[in-house]
Amino acid sequence: MNKYWIIILAIIILVLQTCTGCSDNPVPIKPKDADVLYKVTDTRGKEISFSQKPRRIVCTYVFADEILLGLVSHDRIAGLDRWVHDPELSSAVAEASDVKTIVENNTESIVKVKPDLVLLPSYVKPEMIASLEDIGLTVYVYQDRRRLYEIPDMIRSMAAAVGEKEKGEELVGILQNDLATLKKMKKPGNPKEKALMFMRFGGYGGKGTIYNDVLTELGFNDCYNDVRKKTSTGQNLNGILSKEEVVKANPDIFLMALWTQGGAYDNSQKQLQEMYEDPAFATVNAVKNRRAYIFPQRFINSLSHHAGKNLIELSKMLQ
């Protein structure tokens, strides 16, 4: 046989063997979405897919930080808001002690820590969200909550985003059990006793706020509601009360939430002393009877699973 034909025949045999091997061991074709572990839809209606649970999570809101610390192992957290380390405001100072990186609520600070998931509340400007996504970061926007009984929604939303739904239900259970305990406790106030919540800038509260929720749970009558006009939905036009409005409300007791914002503002003790010495407040029952309580602000505006235990502690303090 001509040597050229021998070479050609050898090539044909080799090709046939190769094709036979391909037929016996076909290359698998991945089905659609085979690499997707889970999907979530954020408050914008945007669907986000995850091939694995995020390992470098950034959160920039103190109460969401508290929730995140309870949802995931802390080595999965790339950075948190600075105020989670402030004992006047945060209920998770001890928990957050092993998360050292502070992230400010701006694009530059967030990008610097190279997150694989950024959790942002719905009040963040759309331009900032867009700038992060344009860079290629995954952003999950959760609905910002401002009421005591809306907290479970925020917990469940964040738990879904980080792939920890079961853990989220555990945190919701903790909150619900604490609130149930609170309801069974003797109330420090009564519906005839008027109370006014004071923040660092003055009297605050009204229907539709967590401060009104807290006063109601503690058995007090939130007298903020007596001096502020209501909207068509029945909620108060919230804001700081003027001196004249405080006098008109005539609270029997002041509940004063202490948060100096890292020393930027005077403490509540100085604020209270000024009110006691101000002739404008001389006719107010809480001033005449020197009835005021000062406590860390975390007791009354926590929007995490810690809210229930905080109110239990505050209730005991006010007895």
C-alpha positions as CSV (number, residue, x, y, z in Angstrom):
1,M,0.0,0.0,0.0
2,N,1.3,3.4,-0.9
3,K,2.7,5.1,2.2
4,Y,0.6,8.2,1.7
5,W,-2.6,6.0,1.8
6,I,-1.3,4.5,5.1
7,I,-0.9,7.9,6.6
8,I,-4.4,9.0,5.5
9,L,-6.0,5.8,6.9
10,A,-4.3,6.3,10.2
11,I,-5.7,9.9,10.4
12,I,-9.2,8.6,9.7
13,I,-9.0,5.9,12.4
14,L,-7.7,8.5,14.9
15,V,-10.6,10.9,14.1
16,L,-13.2,8.1,14.4
17,Q,-11.8,7.1,17.8
18,T,-11.9,10.7,19.0
19,C,-15.5,11.1,17.9
20,T,-16.4,7.8,19.6
21,G,-14.9,9.1,22.9
22,C,-17.0,12.3,22.5
23,S,-20.1,10.2,22.1
24,D,-19.5,8.1,25.2
25,N,-18.6,11.1,27.4
26,P,-20.8,14.0,26.2
27,V,-19.9,17.5,27.7
28,P,-22.8,18.4,30.0
29,I,-24.8,21.5,29.2
30,K,-25.7,23.6,32.2
31,P,-29.4,24.2,32.5
32,K,-30.6,27.8,32.8
33,D,-29.9,29.3,36.3
34,A,-28.1,26.2,37.4
35,D,-25.5,28.4,39.3
36,V,-28.1,30.5,41.1
37,L,-28.4,29.6,44.8
38,Y,-31.3,31.9,45.6
39,K,-33.1,35.0,44.3
40,V,-34.6,38.0,46.2
41,T,-36.5,41.1,45.2
42,D,-35.8,44.3,46.9
43,T,-38.1,47.2,47.7
44,R,-37.5,48.7,44.3
45,G,-38.9,45.6,42.7
46,K,-35.5,44.6,41.4
47,E,-34.7,40.9,41.3
48,I,-31.2,40.0,42.5
49,S,-29.6,36.5,42.0
50,F,-26.9,35.0,44.2
51,S,-24.7,32.1,43.3
52,Q,-23.5,31.9,46.9
53,K,-24.2,33.6,50.1
54,P,-22.5,37.0,50.3
55,R,-19.2,37.1,52.2
56,R,-18.4,40.8,52.3
57,I,-21.6,42.6,53.4
58,V,-21.7,46.3,54.0
59,C,-24.5,48.0,56.1
60,T,-24.7,51.7,56.8
61,Y,-27.6,52.2,59.2
62,V,-27.3,51.5,62.9
63,F,-30.5,49.5,63.5
64,A,-30.0,47.5,60.3
65,D,-26.4,46.8,61.6
66,E,-27.9,45.4,64.7
67,I,-30.1,43.0,62.7
68,L,-27.2,42.0,60.4
69,L,-25.0,41.2,63.4
70,G,-27.7,38.7,64.5
71,L,-28.2,37.2,61.1
72,V,-24.7,36.2,59.9
73,S,-21.3,35.2,61.3
74,H,-19.3,38.4,61.7
75,D,-16.5,37.3,59.3
76,R,-19.1,37.9,56.6
77,I,-19.4,41.6,57.5
78,A,-17.0,44.0,55.6
79,G,-18.1,47.1,57.4
80,L,-20.8,48.8,59.5
81,D,-22.0,52.3,60.4
82,R,-20.0,54.1,63.2
83,W,-23.0,54.5,65.5
84,V,-23.4,50.8,66.1
85,H,-20.5,51.3,68.5
86,D,-22.2,54.1,70.4
87,P,-23.8,52.7,73.7
88,E,-26.2,55.6,73.9
89,L,-27.8,54.6,70.6
90,S,-26.9,51.1,69.8
91,S,-28.1,47.9,71.4
92,A,-25.3,45.8,69.8
93,V,-22.1,47.4,71.0
94,A,-20.8,44.2,72.4
95,E,-21.8,42.2,69.4
96,A,-20.2,44.7,67.0
97,S,-16.8,44.8,68.9
98,D,-15.2,42.3,66.5
99,V,-16.3,44.3,63.4
100,K,-13.8,47.1,63.3
101,T,-14.3,48.6,59.9
102,I,-16.4,51.7,59.8
103,V,-18.2,52.6,56.6
104,E,-19.7,56.0,55.9
105,N,-22.9,56.4,53.9
106,N,-21.2,57.4,50.7
107,T,-20.0,55.8,47.5
108,E,-16.3,56.3,48.2
109,S,-16.3,54.7,51.6
110,I,-18.4,51.8,50.5
111,V,-16.3,51.0,47.4
112,K,-13.1,51.1,49.5
113,V,-14.0,47.9,51.4
114,K,-14.8,45.9,48.2
115,P,-18.2,44.5,49.3
116,D,-20.1,41.7,47.5
117,L,-23.4,43.0,48.9
118,V,-24.4,46.5,50.0
119,L,-27.5,46.8,52.2
120,L,-29.1,50.2,51.9
121,P,-32.4,51.7,53.4
122,S,-35.0,53.0,51.0
123,Y,-34.4,56.7,52.1
124,V,-31.0,56.6,50.4
125,K,-30.9,58.8,47.3
126,P,-31.4,56.9,44.0
127,E,-28.3,58.6,42.6
128,M,-26.1,57.0,45.2
129,I,-27.6,53.5,44.6
130,A,-27.2,54.0,40.8
131,S,-23.5,55.0,41.2
132,L,-22.8,51.8,43.2
133,E,-24.5,49.6,40.7
134,D,-22.8,51.3,37.8
135,I,-19.5,50.3,39.4
136,G,-20.7,46.7,39.4
137,L,-21.6,46.3,43.1
138,T,-24.7,44.3,44.2
139,V,-27.1,46.6,46.1
140,Y,-30.1,45.4,48.0
141,V,-32.5,48.2,49.0
142,Y,-34.7,47.3,52.0
143,Q,-37.8,49.3,53.1
144,D,-36.9,51.6,55.9
145,R,-39.2,51.0,58.9
146,R,-40.2,53.6,61.5
147,R,-42.7,51.7,63.7
148,L,-42.4,49.2,66.4
149,Y,-44.6,46.6,64.7
150,E,-42.9,47.0,61.3
151,I,-39.6,45.7,62.6
152,P,-40.3,42.0,61.6
153,D,-40.7,43.1,58.0
154,M,-37.2,44.7,58.0
155,I,-35.7,41.6,59.6
156,R,-37.2,39.2,57.1
157,S,-36.2,41.4,54.2
158,M,-32.6,41.6,55.3
159,A,-32.5,37.9,56.1
160,A,-33.7,37.0,52.6
161,A,-31.0,39.2,51.1
162,V,-28.1,37.5,53.0
163,G,-29.5,34.0,52.5
164,E,-30.5,33.5,56.2
165,K,-34.3,33.3,56.2
166,E,-34.3,30.7,59.1
167,K,-32.1,32.9,61.2
168,G,-34.4,35.8,60.4
169,E,-37.3,34.0,61.8
170,E,-35.4,33.3,65.0
171,L,-34.8,37.1,65.5
172,V,-38.5,37.8,64.8
173,G,-39.4,35.2,67.4
174,I,-37.1,36.9,69.9
175,L,-38.8,40.3,69.3
176,Q,-42.3,38.9,69.5
177,N,-41.6,37.0,72.7
178,D,-40.2,40.1,74.3
179,L,-43.2,42.2,73.3
180,A,-45.5,39.5,74.6
181,T,-43.6,39.6,77.9
182,L,-43.9,43.4,77.9
183,K,-47.7,43.2,77.5
184,K,-48.0,41.0,80.6
185,M,-46.0,43.3,82.7
186,K,-47.5,46.0,85.0
187,K,-47.5,49.3,83.1
188,P,-45.5,52.1,84.7
189,G,-48.0,54.7,83.4
190,N,-51.8,54.9,83.0
191,P,-54.0,56.5,80.2
192,K,-54.7,59.5,82.4
193,E,-51.0,60.3,82.9
194,K,-49.6,62.5,80.2
195,A,-46.1,61.9,79.1
196,L,-43.8,63.7,76.6
197,M,-40.8,62.2,75.0
198,F,-37.8,64.5,74.7
199,M,-34.9,64.0,72.3
200,R,-31.8,66.2,72.2
201,F,-33.6,69.0,70.4
202,G,-36.9,69.0,72.3
203,G,-40.3,67.3,72.7
204,Y,-41.1,64.8,70.0
205,G,-43.6,62.0,69.2
206,G,-47.1,61.7,67.8
207,K,-49.1,59.0,66.1
208,G,-47.2,57.3,63.4
209,T,-43.9,57.3,65.2
210,I,-42.1,54.7,67.2
211,Y,-42.1,57.2,70.2
212,N,-45.9,57.1,70.3
213,D,-45.7,53.3,70.0
214,V,-43.4,53.2,73.0
215,L,-45.4,55.5,75.2
216,T,-48.6,53.5,74.4
217,E,-46.8,50.2,75.3
218,L,-45.7,51.7,78.6
219,G,-49.3,52.8,79.4
220,F,-48.8,56.6,79.0
221,N,-50.9,59.1,77.1
222,D,-48.6,60.7,74.5
223,C,-49.7,64.4,75.0
224,Y,-47.8,65.3,71.8
225,N,-51.0,64.3,70.1
226,D,-52.9,67.0,72.0
227,V,-51.1,70.0,70.5
228,R,-50.2,69.0,66.9
229,K,-52.6,69.0,64.0
230,K,-53.2,65.8,62.3
231,T,-53.0,64.9,58.6
232,S,-55.9,63.4,56.6
233,T,-54.7,59.9,57.6
234,G,-54.9,60.8,61.3
235,Q,-51.2,61.0,61.9
236,N,-49.6,64.0,63.5
237,L,-47.5,66.6,61.6
238,N,-44.4,65.5,63.4
239,G,-41.6,67.7,64.4
240,I,-40.0,69.3,67.6
241,L,-42.6,71.0,69.8
242,S,-42.1,74.7,70.6
243,K,-42.0,75.9,74.2
244,E,-45.5,77.1,73.9
245,E,-46.7,73.7,72.7
246,V,-44.9,71.9,75.5
247,V,-46.7,74.3,78.0
248,K,-50.0,73.7,76.3
249,A,-49.5,69.9,76.3
250,N,-48.7,70.1,80.1
251,P,-47.1,66.6,80.5
252,D,-47.1,65.0,83.9
253,I,-43.8,63.3,83.2
254,F,-40.8,63.9,80.9
255,L,-39.1,60.9,79.3
256,M,-35.7,62.1,78.1
257,A,-33.7,60.0,75.7
258,L,-30.0,60.6,76.0
259,W,-27.9,60.7,72.8
260,T,-25.1,63.3,72.6
261,Q,-24.1,62.0,69.1
262,G,-20.6,61.4,70.2
263,G,-20.3,64.5,72.4
264,A,-21.6,66.9,69.7
265,Y,-24.6,67.9,71.9
266,D,-25.3,68.6,75.5
267,N,-26.4,65.7,77.6
268,S,-30.0,65.3,78.8
269,Q,-29.2,66.3,82.4
270,K,-28.1,69.7,81.3
271,Q,-31.2,70.0,79.1
272,L,-33.5,69.0,82.0
273,Q,-31.9,71.5,84.4
274,E,-32.4,74.3,81.9
275,M,-36.1,73.4,81.6
276,Y,-36.5,73.3,85.4
277,E,-34.9,76.8,85.6
278,D,-36.8,78.3,82.6
279,P,-39.8,80.5,83.8
280,A,-41.6,79.5,80.6
281,F,-42.1,76.0,81.9
282,A,-43.0,76.9,85.4
283,T,-46.7,75.9,85.1
284,V,-45.9,72.4,83.5
285,N,-46.7,69.6,85.9
286,A,-43.6,67.6,85.1
287,V,-41.5,70.7,86.0
288,K,-43.5,71.6,89.2
289,N,-43.3,68.0,90.4
290,R,-39.7,67.4,89.2
291,R,-40.8,64.2,87.4
292,A,-38.4,63.2,84.7
293,Y,-36.4,60.1,83.7
294,I,-33.2,60.1,81.6
295,F,-32.1,57.0,79.8
296,P,-30.1,56.0,76.7
297,Q,-31.9,56.7,73.5
298,R,-31.6,53.1,72.4
299,F,-34.4,52.2,74.8
300,I,-37.0,54.0,72.8
301,N,-36.0,54.1,69.1
302,S,-34.4,50.8,68.4
303,L,-35.7,49.3,65.2
304,S,-34.2,45.9,65.5
305,H,-35.0,42.6,67.3
306,H,-33.5,44.3,70.5
307,A,-36.5,46.7,70.7
308,G,-38.6,44.4,73.0
309,K,-35.9,43.7,75.6
310,N,-35.1,47.5,75.6
311,L,-38.7,48.3,76.5
312,I,-38.8,45.7,79.2
313,E,-35.7,47.3,80.8
314,L,-37.2,50.8,80.4
315,S,-40.5,49.6,81.9
316,K,-38.7,48.3,85.0
317,M,-36.8,51.6,85.3
318,L,-40.0,53.6,85.3
319,Q,-41.9,51.5,87.8
